């Protein structure tokens, strides 16, 4: 029992010949199991070197490719009151169809004949413009007539001055002749008086010469008066030129001032006409805005302002509409650490909510139920959820996206990156490292060309 003896019984007696010994001392077969473990280990090592496609996952929803194809709300640019609805939720409307009719709530537009009255004011102002134009033409003609009359009057006055000067010269010559006649008459009178004293002439001759001398003196005085009158006439003629210029300049200035006033009034009236035309056009446009129309063909999603007689402010949302024709896309959100790995034009796999799919992240080729897409836009500013927005469009070379897809449905995205061994991917995951930073082949070839 204690195995104290040096004579081992098991060495002399074969216990396996006994029934109990056969059950206890049976040989165990380890070779198949060891072979299985070895093969499994070899397969595991081989699997670690199988290529694995690195991916960047994201979550988003279905949207449209173009902004004008997304759901929108219809607003009214003017405040108003709802009078009548012409559509119901879910109705299809064509572009330009009337959705609802509103009425005015501002008192300055309450007049139902506002447009007609404005048109009458506009016509009256246009006629005023024509009257001012006619007045300007009349004043221009008056100015031209005054200028012509002034020039003629000045010519007439200059001719009179010339005549007066010639008359002055003539009177001056006559005065000199009168002086000469006076000198001759005095000489004859003196000689006759001397001869009479000597007895050679009679007293009658002396008196005759004296009378002639007095007549000559009278003519000299008369001629002096004529000369002075001619000088006065010359001065008056020169004064007439200044008076004519001053008089007609005053008349012309007054006419030109009236014409300038008329032109100012005409310009002011033209400005008033322009304002009235703007008001008239605005009133017509405002009347057209009473009918809220569909900006594009689509379906009425939801009525945001219900009830008849309900008032609203300008720019307030009235109804939501979904365009009928749109190009579907996916809007996904990527973490900032993964953003440098994405580039425009790269391939992405998309899985839509509600469509069955079997996804193998590292082997996209054997995945089922995913659809091909490509990156068309990457937002440069982070969104409110702390991620960057990426817009995906369908890949024309891949299977078409489901036609039953609706805007707003959920979607999961898988961006395909580099191929790496599985052991590297496991090591990266365990250490929390991001996928490999890389540059796509297109970018490399473009940089080489540059």
C-alpha positions in Angstrom: 0.0 0.0 0.0 2.8 2.3 1.0 5.1 1.2 -1.8 7.9 0.6 0.7 9.4 -2.5 -0.8 11.9 -2.5 -3.6 10.2 -5.4 -5.3 7.5 -3.8 -7.5 4.7 -6.2 -8.0 3.5 -4.5 -11.1 6.7 -5.3 -12.8 6.4 -9.1 -12.1 2.6 -9.5 -12.5 0.8 -8.0 -15.5 -2.3 -6.5 -14.1 -3.9 -6.0 -17.5 -4.6 -9.7 -17.6 -7.2 -9.2 -14.9 -10.6 -7.9 -15.6 -10.3 -4.9 -13.2 -6.9 -4.1 -14.6 -8.2 -4.0 -18.1 -10.7 -1.4 -17.1 -8.3 0.8 -15.1 -5.1 0.5 -17.1 -6.7 1.0 -20.5 -4.5 3.1 -23.0 -5.9 6.4 -24.0 -5.7 7.5 -27.7 -4.4 11.2 -27.9 -3.3 11.2 -31.5 -6.6 12.2 -33.3 -7.2 15.0 -30.8 -3.7 16.3 -31.1 -4.0 16.2 -34.9 -7.3 18.2 -34.7 -5.7 20.8 -32.5 -2.8 21.2 -34.8 -4.9 21.5 -37.9 -7.2 24.0 -36.1 -4.2 26.1 -35.1 -2.8 26.1 -38.6 -6.2 27.2 -39.9 -6.4 30.0 -37.3 -3.0 31.2 -38.3 -3.9 31.2 -42.0 -7.1 33.0 -41.3 -5.1 35.8 -39.6 -3.5 36.5 -43.0 -6.7 36.6 -45.0 -7.4 40.1 -46.5 -9.8 42.2 -44.5 -11.4 45.4 -46.0 -11.2 48.3 -43.5 -14.5 50.2 -43.3 -15.9 53.4 -41.8 -19.5 53.0 -40.6 -22.0 55.7 -40.4 -25.8 56.2 -39.8 -28.1 58.6 -41.6 -31.3 58.8 -43.6 -32.6 58.9 -47.1 -32.7 62.4 -48.7 -32.6 64.0 -52.1 -29.6 64.8 -54.2 -30.7 68.4 -55.1 -31.9 71.0 -52.6 -35.0 71.9 -54.7 -36.2 68.3 -54.6 -36.4 68.1 -50.8 -39.6 68.6 -48.8 -40.4 72.3 -48.4 -43.0 74.5 -46.7 -45.0 77.2 -48.5 -45.2 80.6 -46.9 -47.0 83.8 -47.8 -44.9 86.9 -48.3 -47.8 89.0 -46.9 -49.9 88.6 -43.8 -53.5 87.6 -44.3 -56.5 85.6 -43.2 -57.4 82.1 -44.6 -60.7 82.2 -46.6 -60.8 79.0 -48.5 -58.7 75.7 -48.9 -58.6 74.1 -52.3 -56.6 71.0 -51.4 -56.4 68.2 -48.8 -53.5 66.4 -47.2 -52.1 63.8 -49.6 -53.4 65.5 -52.7 -51.2 65.8 -55.8 -50.8 69.3 -57.2 -49.3 70.6 -60.3 -47.0 73.6 -60.4 -49.1 76.8 -60.2 -52.2 75.1 -58.8 -54.0 77.1 -56.2 -53.7 75.8 -52.7 -55.7 78.3 -50.7 -57.2 81.8 -50.9 -56.4 84.5 -48.3 -57.8 87.9 -47.7 -56.3 91.2 -46.6 -55.7 92.2 -42.9 -54.0 95.5 -43.3 -56.3 98.5 -43.3 -54.4 100.4 -46.0 -55.3 97.7 -48.5 -59.0 97.3 -47.5 -60.3 99.4 -50.4 -61.6 97.0 -53.1 -61.1 99.7 -55.8 -57.6 100.5 -54.7 -56.0 99.4 -58.0 -58.6 101.4 -60.1 -58.1 104.5 -58.0 -54.3 104.2 -58.3 -54.7 103.8 -62.1 -56.8 107.0 -62.2 -54.1 108.9 -60.3 -51.5 107.5 -62.6 -53.4 108.6 -65.7 -53.9 112.1 -64.2 -50.2 112.4 -63.4 -49.2 111.3 -66.9 -51.5 114.0 -68.3 -49.8 116.5 -66.0 -46.5 115.5 -67.4 -47.8 116.3 -70.9 -49.1 119.7 -69.8 -45.8 120.6 -68.3 -44.0 119.6 -71.5 -46.3 121.9 -73.5 -45.7 124.7 -71.0 -42.0 124.2 -71.3 -42.2 124.3 -75.1 -44.3 127.6 -74.9 -41.8 129.2 -72.5 -38.9 128.1 -74.7 -40.6 129.7 -77.7 -41.2 132.8 -75.6 -37.5 133.0 -74.6 -36.4 132.6 -78.2 -38.9 135.4 -79.3 -37.6 137.7 -76.5 -34.0 137.0 -77.6 -34.8 137.8 -81.2 -36.7 140.9 -80.2 -33.9 142.0 -78.0 -31.3 141.7 -80.8 -33.6 143.6 -83.2 -34.1 146.4 -80.6 -30.4 146.6 -80.0 -29.7 146.8 -83.7 -32.3 149.6 -84.0 -30.8 151.4 -81.1 -27.3 151.1 -82.6 -28.6 152.5 -85.9 -30.1 155.4 -84.0 -26.8 156.1 -82.3 -25.1 156.0 -85.6 -27.7 158.4 -87.1 -27.3 160.7 -84.0 -23.6 160.7 -84.4 -23.8 161.7 -88.0 -26.3 164.4 -87.2 -24.0 165.6 -84.4 -21.2 165.8 -87.0 -23.4 167.6 -89.4 -24.5 170.1 -86.7 -20.9 170.6 -85.7 -20.1 171.5 -89.3 -23.1 173.8 -89.5 -22.0 175.5 -86.3 -18.6 176.1 -87.8 -20.2 177.5 -90.9 -22.4 179.7 -88.8 -19.4 181.0 -87.0 -17.7 181.7 -90.3 -20.8 183.5 -91.6 -20.9 185.5 -88.3 -17.3 186.5 -88.8 -18.0 187.6 -92.4 -21.2 189.5 -91.3 -19.2 191.3 -88.6 -16.5 192.2 -91.1 -19.0 193.5 -93.6 -20.9 195.4 -91.0 -17.7 197.0 -89.7 -16.5 198.0 -93.3 -20.0 199.3 -94.2 -20.1 201.4 -91.0 -16.6 202.7 -91.7 -17.6 203.6 -95.2 -20.7 205.3 -94.0 -18.7 207.4 -91.7 -16.5 208.3 -94.6 -19.6 209.1 -96.6 -19.2 206.3 -99.1 -22.1 204.3 -97.9 -25.6 205.2 -96.9 -27.2 204.7 -93.5 -29.6 202.2 -95.1 -26.6 200.0 -96.1 -25.3 200.1 -92.6 -28.6 199.1 -91.2 -29.0 196.3 -93.8 -25.6 194.9 -92.8 -26.5 195.3 -89.1 -29.7 193.3 -89.7 -27.8 190.6 -91.5 -25.3 190.5 -88.7 -28.0 190.0 -86.2 -29.6 187.2 -88.3 -26.2 185.5 -88.5 -25.8 185.7 -84.7 -29.3 184.3 -84.3 -28.4 181.4 -86.7 -25.2 180.7 -84.7 -27.2 180.5 -81.5 -29.8 178.2 -83.1 -27.0 176.0 -84.5 -25.5 175.7 -81.1 -28.8 174.6 -79.7 -29.1 172.0 -82.4 -25.6 170.7 -81.6 -26.5 170.4 -78.0 -29.8 168.7 -78.9 -27.8 166.2 -81.0 -25.5 165.5 -78.2 -28.4 164.9 -75.9 -29.9 162.6 -78.5 -26.7 160.6 -78.7 -26.6 160.2 -74.9 -30.3 159.1 -74.9 -29.6 156.6 -77.7 -26.7 155.1 -75.7 -29.0 155.0 -72.7 -31.6 153.2 -74.8 -29.2 150.4 -75.4 -28.6 149.8 -71.7 -32.3 150.1 -71.1 -33.2 147.7 -73.8 -30.6 145.1 -72.6 -31.8 145.4 -69.0 -35.5 145.2 -70.0 -35.2 142.2 -72.2 -32.7 140.5 -70.0 -35.2 140.8 -67.2 -38.0 139.4 -69.4 -35.8 136.6 -70.7 -34.7 135.7 -67.1 -38.2 135.6 -66.0 -39.3 133.4 -68.9 -36.3 131.1 -68.3 -37.1 130.9 -64.6 -40.7 130.0 -65.4 -39.4 127.3 -67.8 -37.0 125.9 -65.1 -39.9 125.9 -62.6 -42.0 124.0 -65.2 -39.2 121.6 -65.8 -38.8 121.0 -62.1 -42.5 120.4 -61.7 -42.3 118.1 -64.7 -39.5 116.1 -63.2 -41.3 115.9 -59.9 -44.4 114.7 -61.7 -42.4 112.1 -63.6 -41.1 110.9 -60.2 -44.7 110.8 -58.9 -45.7 108.8 -62.0 -42.9 106.4 -61.3 -44.0 106.0 -57.7 -47.6 105.5 -58.7 -46.5 102.9 -61.3 -44.5 101.1 -58.6 -47.5 101.2 -56.3 -49.8 100.1 -59.1 -47.6 97.1 -59.9 -47.2 96.3 -56.2 -51.0 96.4 -55.7 -51.5 94.1 -58.7 -48.8 91.7 -57.4 -50.3 91.8 -53.9 -53.7 90.9 -55.3 -52.1 88.0 -57.1 -50.5 86.9 -53.8 -54.0 86.4 -52.3 -53.9 83.0 -54.1 -51.2 80.8 -52.6 -50.0 78.5 -55.4 -47.8 75.4 -55.6 -44.2 76.3 -56.5 -43.7 72.9 -58.1 -45.5 69.6 -58.7 -45.8 67.4 -55.6 -47.9 66.0 -52.8 -49.4 67.9 -49.9 -47.8 66.5 -46.8 -49.3 68.4 -44.0 -51.4 71.5 -43.5 -49.7 73.7 -40.9 -52.4 76.4 -40.7 -55.9 75.0 -40.5 -59.3 76.7 -40.1 -61.2 79.4 -42.0 -60.7 82.9 -40.8 -57.4 82.1 -39.1 -54.8 84.9 -39.5 -51.1 84.6 -40.0 -48.0 86.8 -40.3 -45.9 87.2 -43.4 -43.4 84.3 -43.8 -45.3 82.0 -41.6 -45.5 78.4 -42.7 -48.8 77.4 -44.2 -48.4 74.0 -45.8 -45.7 71.4 -46.4 -45.2 69.9 -49.9 -43.1 67.0 -51.2 -41.9 67.3 -54.8 -43.1 64.5 -57.1 -39.8 64.2 -59.0 -36.6 63.8 -57.1 -33.2 62.1 -57.3 -32.7 59.9 -54.2 -29.6 60.2 -52.1 -28.4 59.2 -48.6 -27.2 61.7 -45.9 -24.9 60.0 -43.5 -22.8 61.3 -40.5 -19.2 60.4 -39.9 -17.0 60.8 -36.8 -14.3 63.5 -37.0 -11.6 60.8 -36.6 -12.8 59.1 -39.8 -13.3 62.2 -41.9 -9.8 62.4 -43.4 -10.3 58.8 -44.8 -13.2 59.8 -47.0 -12.8 61.4 -50.4 -15.3 62.5 -53.1 -16.0 59.8 -55.6 -15.2 56.9 -53.4 -17.4 53.8 -53.1 -19.8 53.2 -50.2 -22.2 50.4 -49.4 -25.6 51.3 -48.1 -28.1 49.2 -46.1 -31.7 50.6 -45.9 -34.0 50.1 -42.9 -36.7 47.6 -43.8 -34.7 45.8 -46.5 -33.2 42.5 -45.4 -29.5 42.4 -45.6 -26.6 40.2 -44.5 -23.5 42.3 -44.0 -19.9 41.1 -43.6 -18.0 44.3 -42.7 -14.6 43.0 -43.8 -15.8 41.1 -46.9 -18.2 43.4 -48.8 -18.2 41.2 -51.9 -20.0 38.4 -50.1 -22.5 40.7 -48.3 -26.2 40.6 -49.4 -28.8 43.3 -49.4 -26.5 46.3 -49.6 -26.5 48.8 -52.4 -23.7 50.7 -54.1 -23.2 54.4 -53.6 -20.5 57.0 -54.1 -19.6 60.2 -52.2 -20.6 63.4 -53.9 -20.2 65.9 -51.1 -18.5 66.2 -47.8 -19.5 69.0 -45.4 -16.6 71.2 -44.2 -18.3 72.2 -40.9 -19.3 69.9 -38.1 -23.0 69.3 -37.5 -24.9 69.8 -34.2 -24.6 66.1 -33.5 -20.8 66.3 -33.4 -20.2 64.6 -36.7 -19.6 65.6 -40.3 -22.3 65.3 -42.9 -21.5 63.2 -46.1 -23.9 63.1 -49.1 -24.1 59.8 -51.1 -25.5 59.3 -54.6 -26.4 56.0 -56.2 -23.6 54.3 -58.1 -24.7 53.9 -61.7 -22.5 50.8 -62.1 -24.2 49.0 -59.2 -27.7 47.7 -58.6 -30.5 50.3 -58.7 -31.8 51.4 -55.3 -35.3 50.3 -54.3 -38.1 52.4 -56.0 -40.2 52.1 -52.9 -37.7 54.1 -50.8 -39.2 57.2 -49.1 -37.5 60.4 -48.0 -36.5 60.2 -44.4 -36.1 56.4 -44.1 -33.1 55.2 -42.1 -29.9 54.0 -43.7 -26.6 52.6 -42.5 -23.4 53.2 -44.6 -20.1 51.4 -44.9 -17.3 53.2 -46.6 -14.7 50.9 -48.1 -11.0 51.6 -47.3 -7.8 49.6 -47.6 -7.4 45.8 -47.6 -5.3 44.7 -44.5 -4.7 41.2 -42.9 -7.1 40.2 -40.2 -4.4 40.1 -37.6 -3.6 43.7 -38.3 -7.3 44.7 -38.0 -7.6 42.7 -34.7 -4.5 44.4 -33.4 -5.9 47.9 -34.5 -9.2 47.2 -32.8 -7.6 46.0 -29.6 -5.5 49.2 -29.4 -8.3 51.5 -30.5 -6.4 52.8 -33.5 -8.2 54.4 -36.5 -8.1 52.8 -39.9 -5.1 53.5 -42.1 -4.8 57.0 -43.5 -4.4 56.7 -47.2 -4.8 58.6 -50.5 -6.9 57.0 -53.2 -5.3 56.0 -56.5 -7.1 58.7 -58.5 -5.7 61.4 -56.2 -2.2 59.9 -56.6 -2.3 59.8 -60.3 -3.6 63.4 -60.5 -0.8 64.5 -58.2 1.8 62.8 -60.4 0.3 64.4 -63.5 0.5 67.8 -61.8 
